[in-house]
Amino acid sequence: MYNHDSHYDELFWDRVDEYAAPGEGWVHTRTRKTEFDVVAGMHVEALLNDKALSLPFAPAASAFYAGNTLSKDVHQNDTLAIYKYVGVVSSLNYSRDQLVAACRAAYRRASAEGYTAMKAKHAARWSDIWDMADITIEGDDEAQQAIRFNIFQLNQTFTGEDARLNIGPKGFTGEKYGGSTYWDTEAYCLPFYMGTKPHTVARQLLMYRYNQLPRAIENAAKLGFGQGAALYPMVTMNGEECHNEWEITFEEIHRNGAIAYAIYHYLRYTGDTAYLLPCGMEVLIGIARFWAQRVNWSEDKKQWVMLGVTGPNEYENNVNNNWYTNYIARWCMEYCASQLIRLHTAQPEAFEALRERTHLLFETETADWKAKATGMYLGQIPGSQVFLQQDVFLDNE
């Protein structure tokens, strides 16, 4: 598979192996950089008038390819049916030396179950999804089709069964973003899953970020931040920053706020306060520490400012005091401090364990966050209620 959109016909995959035998075959490939191994295999069978054909298949294999050819004369009113049962397995779930055997077992299970039974299970599963998630729009067929297409894509892309996985923008059908994880998950997708699925599905998305917290701390450390400050990546597969444009990688930092707000939104919607300790609170602490170190004091304004950022609209790079970014930073520090103060009283033993794990200086850090939140500069036209998108916005045409 080539990427024709954004990586100049670069291959996504390296070839490992391929194999074909009569009635079956597989292709073994490995993704570049991340080195995930994937084996996709098939079992093929043919029926003439509902009876299995005993004619031999002619197998063939070449680079990135495995196939079978069957030649058969059919007559008027004959029905020739060809079934191809596919198994796909990856090194996320199996060791490399087990992949081929696991793939063969998968497509043989499918073949034993049969197409009719598999289709019935598939239809029943989708019926359950639509019963919960469908949105009906009357009088506008295009809007109806569009919303159902999006519902379908989100359900196809993420089921909530595995916290190691996330939602790639454009799903499986668009190559533009390569299946990476963006802040779109927390900002835009999480509410959909909370409204249409058991809360455990949204929780898995939050666990994904918790599991990658060490990498977020590494990302921040590479930029000179310390004491457990965390900067979540704009684009990632494994927790490290994978974006290739500096003004987005280093400056479009509001993504940190989206993850903190998703935790708040999830707790408010589900009441699942158990997520806070130990998981959510550690994420919030890392994010609050980042914002506290990212701002600096302006002697001119007598307030805390944030210089050199790219706002969420991505129109203006390297600007000072983007209103959205400053506001979400202020909110994050206030929210983290308030949750720590509440937990300190409500769950003292769990709080003490959290304090030790994160090396939290409770009184000092919460006081610092609250002071910086209170003193955060938010641009505004004097004498009005008009907020400024960034410092020199009014100098634009």
N, C-alpha and C positions, 0 to 999 in steps of 0.2 A: 504494500500500500504506500503510495506516494502522497505527500502533502502538497497540493497544487496551489494552496492559498497563501500561506504566510512563511513557508520555509523553503521556497525556491526548489521544489521537486526533491527535497531531501527525503531519503528513506526513513520511515519510522522504525523499521525492523532490521535486524541482522538475521541471516539464515543460520540455522543450527543443523536441521536434518529434515528429510521427508522420506516417505515410504508408501508404496502401494502394493497391494496384493489383491487377488480376486475378491471383489465384494467389499473391500475396505481400503483405508489409507489415512495418512495423517501428515500434517506439516508442523514442524517444531521451529519456532522463531523466538527472538529475544529483542526486547525493546532497548533502544540506545540510552546510554547514561544510567537510567534507573535499573536496567538489566532484569526486568521481569521476563520470565520464560512463559510462553503460551504454547500449548499443543492443541490444535484443532483437528479433529478426526471424524471419519464418517463410516457408517455401514450402509451398503446399498443392496436393495433387493428389488426384483421385478416380478410382476404377476401378469399373466395373460388370462383374461376372463376369470379373474379371481383365483387362479392357480399359480403357484410358484413356478418360475421358469428354472430349469436346470442347466440352461445354456451357460457356458463360461463367460465371465467378465474378462476383459483385457485390461490389466492394470498398467499405469504409466506414472512415472515420477520424474520431476525435474526441479530446478531451483524454485522454491516457494510454491510448489505445485504437486498435488497428488490426485489422480483421477482414475476412473474406470470407464471403459467403453463396452457397450453391449449392442450387438447387431441381431435384429430379428425381423423377419417379414410378418406383417400383419395384414389381415384381410378385412373387407367391408364388414362392419358391425362388431369386429373384435375390439376389446378394450385392453390396452397395454398400460399398466400403472407402474411407475418407478418411484420407490420410496427411498429417500436419503435421510438417515438418522444421524444427527451431528452431536458430538460431545466436545466441549471446550473446557479445558482446565488450565490453571496457572500456578506459578510458583508461590503465589500468595498462600496457597492451601496445601501444596505438596512439594516435597523435595524434587530436585531436577531429575533424579534417577527414577522417580515414581511417576513422572508425568505421563509417559506413553501408556503405561498400564492403567493409570487412572482414566485417561481419555478413552481407551478401548472399553473399559468397564462401563463408562458413562453411555457411550453410544450403543453398546449391547443391551444395557438396561432399557434404553429408549426403544430399541427394536423389539425387545420382548414385550414391552407394554403395548406397542402398536400405535399407529397414527390416530385411529378413531378415539381410543381412550385418552390419549394425550391431548387431542383437540378439545374433548369434552372438559377435561380438567382445566385447560387454559381458558376456555370460554367461561366456566364457572368462576374462576378467579377474577377475570375482568368484570364479570357481572357484579361481584361484590365490590370491586373498586368503584364502578360507576354508580352504584347505589349510594355510596358515601360521598363521592367527589364530584358528581356531575353538576354542571351549571347550565340551566336552560335559558336561552335567549330567544324570545319570540319576535318575529317580524324582521329578522336580519340574519339570513342564512350564512353570510360570510363571517359575521361575528360569532355565530354558533359554531361553525366549523373551526374557527381560529381558537376559541377558548377550549374546545375539546381536544384539539391538537396539542395545546400546551399541557393540559391535564394528562394526556397520554404520555407525552415526552417526560414529564416529571416522574410519573409512576414507573416508566420504563427505565429511567436513569438511576433511581434510588429507591430501594425497598425498605431500608432501615434495618436490615438483618445483620449488617457488618459495619462496625464503627471505624474500620480501616478505610472505608470508601466514602466518597463524597459526590457532589453534583458537578459535572463538567458543563460549562456554558455551551449551548448549542447541542447538548445531549450527545447521542451516538451518531447523529446524522450530519453534523457540521464539523468540519476539520479545523476551523479557524483557531480555536483555543486549545486544541490538542488534548481535550479531556482533563485539563488542569482544574484545580480548585481555586475559586476567586471569593472575594468578600460578598459576591452576589448571594451566596448560600445563606449567610446570616441576614443580609439586608432585605432580600426579596423572597427567598424560597422557604425559609423556616416557617413563616406564618401559614403558608399553604399546607405544609405537613401537619402542623398543629391543628388546623381546622378540618383535616380530612383523614387523619390517621390516629391510632392510639398514640399517647404522648411518648411512648418508648421510641418511636421513629425519630421525632425531633431530638430526643435525648441522645440518640446515637450521633447525630450531627454535632452536638455540643461535645460529646466524648471524643470525637475526631480532633477537635481543637485542644482539648485537655491532653490527649495522648501526644500531641505534637508541641506541647508547651516547652520542653527542653530545646527543641529546634528554634522556637520563637525567641527564647533567651539567647541562643547562639547568634541568631540574626541581629539582635540588638547589640550584642557584644562586638560584632564585627564593625559596627558603626561607632563604637566607643562608649556605649551605655553599660552600666554595671549594676551591681546589687540586685540581680535577678529581674531587671527590667526586660520586658518581652515586647518584641515587634513581630506581629504575625505577618506572613508573606502576602504580597499581592497576588502572586501566582505560585502554586506549589503542587507537587505530587507527593512529597514525603516530609513536608514541614520546612524545608529550606526554601529560600527565595529563588524562584525560577524565572522571574521576569527579566527582560533584556534591555530595558530602557531606564536610565538612571533617574529621570525625573519622576517616574512612577515608582520604581523600586524604593528610592530614598525619600520621596517627598509626598506621595499620595498615601499619607499615613492615617487618614480617617478610617481606614479599614480596621484598625485596632478598636476604634469606638464601636463599629458595627458588631463586633464579636461580643463586647461587653453588653451592648444593648440587647443582643439576642438572648443572653443569659437572663437579663431583667424581664424581657418579654416572655420568655419560656416560663419563668417562675410565676409571673403574674397570671399567665393563661392556664397553667396546669396545676399550680399549687405544689409542685414536686420540690419542696425545699431541701430534700435529701441530696439533691444534686450539688448544692452549695459546698458541702463538706464531704470529702476533701476537694472535689473536682473544681467546681465553678469558682470557688473563692481563690484558689491558687491562680487561676487564669486572670481574675479581676485584679489581684495584687500585682501580677507581672505587668498588666496593662497600665494600672495607675502609676507604677514606678516609672514606666516609660514616659508618660505624659509629664510627670513631675520633673524629669530630667530634660525633657525636650524644650520646655519653655525657658525664657530668660527674662530678667527684670529690665524694664525700660525706665531709665532715670528721667527721660523726657515725659513719658506718660504716667509715671508712678504706678504702673500696672505690669502684670506679667504678659508677655507677648510671645508669639510663635512665628519664627522667620523661616523663609525658604520652604514653602510647601506647595503642593498641587492639590487644588480642591477636587471634590467628587465629580464636577462636570468636565474636568480635564481640559478646559479651554485655556487656562492660564497657568503656566508652569513657573515655579520659583517665585511665588508671591509671598508677601508678608501678611499675617493675620487673616487668613481665609476664615470667614465668619463661621462656617459650618465646622471646620476643623477645631477652631478654638472652643466653640460651644460644646462639641462632643467630648473634647478633652476635659473641660470643666465638669461636665455631667459625670464622666467616668470616675474622676477623682472623688466627687461628692458621693456617688453611689457606693464605691468601694469602701470609703470611710464609714458610711452609715451602716453598711452590712457588717463590717468588722465590729463596730461598737455594739450592734445588736447581738451578734454571736458571742461576744465577750461576756455578756450578761446571761444570755439564754442557754448557751452550751459551753460552759467554762472548760470542761475537760477536752472536748473536741477542739475548742479554740486554742488551747495550750499546745496540743499536738500540731495544729496548723502553724502556730507561731514558730515552733521549733523547726518544722520542715522548711519553712520559707525564710527563716532568719529575720522574722518581722520585728521591727522596733515599733511596737504598737502605738504608744503615745506620741512618739516623735514623728513617725511617718503619717499617721492619720491627721495630726495637727498641720503638718506640712502640706498635705493634699488639700485640706479644707482651706488653708490660707491662700494657696495658689488658685483654687477654684473661685474663691471669693474675690480675689484680685485680678482675675483674668480679663484681659482687654477684649471687648467686643465692639467692633467699629460701628459707628452710628453717625448720621448727619446731625450736627448739633441743633437742638431745638425741635427735633422731629422724632417720629417713631420709625424712621427708615434706616434699616441696617445696611451696612456696606459689605459687599461680597468680599472685598479685600482692600488693603490700604489705599491703593491708587485707582480704585474702580472708577471714580468720577473723572479721572483724567482721560479715560477712553473716549473714543468718538461716540 
